Amino acid sequence: MKALDHIRILDLTQFEAGPSCTELLAFLGADVVKIEPPKGGEQGRYLITEKPGLDSPYFLLLNANKKSVTLNLKSAEGKALLKQLVPHFDVMIENYGPGAVAELGLGYEVIREINPRIIYAQVKGFGTYGPYSGYKSFDMIAQATGGAMSVTGTPDTPPLKPGPTIGDTGTGIHCAVGILAALLQRDKTGHGQQVEVSMQDAVVNLNRIGMMSHYYGAVPAPRLGNRVPSLAPTDLYPCAPGGPNDHAFLITSTKDMWESLMRAIGRPEVLTDSRFATQAERNKHFPEIFEIIASWTRQRGKFEVMRILGEAGVPCGAVLDSGDILASEQLKARGMITTVEHPTRGTFTMPGCAVQLSDSPVQVQPAPLLGQHNAEVLGALLGLTTADLATLKDTGVL
């Protein structure tokens, strides 16, 4: 049994913010039917692809466990078929540009007339109201306007874009929470409702603690780099052999952690040095402490540093690059890194589901080919025959 195997989702999303939401719900068991244009499919299919004609890794990473149905929503027949599908679904989600879904005649007011129980979810750059609601957005725009860039980097650098796409997938996760909450409320009321998540709003939410120093008088909140000035020696430390990702991050937030760190690196005498006797004193002498620790980490690989300090009770993490992630035995053991067989790509290793439920194990399935489930979905739900489907395909509706 899957936790959401009783939930059907009509997925009209593209790129990342929407697909990341529906992929998570699909991992948890929802029957997600992705509606795509017949010609070329969702725009992410061929985005940043190194093999023309094959679905891109970008698409495969965001659309696992879904079904694909093609519908030309610019045609009257395509819109009519979509409306016929609506009563069979619990959730409809879209992340088109501002005003686009209303122009198609598929806004919330229209859809809820067809199915009053439907949860109608929307992801927008700046929401559907407010001064910026008409503006388009992508992940980087959300990171800029949500405050993430302003606190990323060092005091000497311009604002930097965080590597993870928190403006996209961060928004998708927020939307998944909203959909689940609305489904629970529907169990009580019997009615659906509209769920809206703004990408800017989601990044602001993720940046709560990044803004914290603002409340202590550092206005605006500064860029601090890797160092935490109030928690010396918390920082990123270089490791052997000295490559760009040969680093480990360690944190000491208590006196016990500090003492365990010094013993683990073979420097117990530092514990009697008056310069480092208290947290306040250690903060004053951050550069000296950094060199004491770095002289030890530079002689060891990042995984060895993580193991030694981890076993000593000091929070420490090796900086894993993309290759390290995909090869990680820890992540493979947890099912977070998994391998699927894709019909055209072949063996494909990818991240799985980050949420684990004891009674609902996740089985990752490859992203669908374009229109792979036309016959299955349209035949089962709308009763279309093989001849019907052929005619619709010939006329450009499918």
Secondary structure, DSSP 8 states (H G I E B T S, - for coil): --TTTT-EEEEE--TTHHHHHHHHHHHTT-EEEEEE-TTT-SGGGGTT-SSTTS--HHHHHH-TT-EEEE--TTSHHHHHHHHHHGGG-SEEEE--STTHHHHTT--HHHHHHH-TT-EEEEEESS-SSSTTTT----HHHHHHHTTTGGGSS-TTS-----SS-TTTHHHHHHHHHHHHHHHHHHHHHS---EEEEEHHHHHHHHTTGGGGGGGGT-SS----TT--GGGTT-EEEE-BT--TT-EEEE---SHHHHHHHHHHTT-GGGGG-GGGSSHHHHHHTHHHHHHHHHHHHTTSBHHHHHHHHHHTT--EEE---HHHHHH-HHHHHTTSEEEEEETTTEEEEEE--S---TTS---------TTTTHHHHHHHHH---HHHHHHHHHTT--
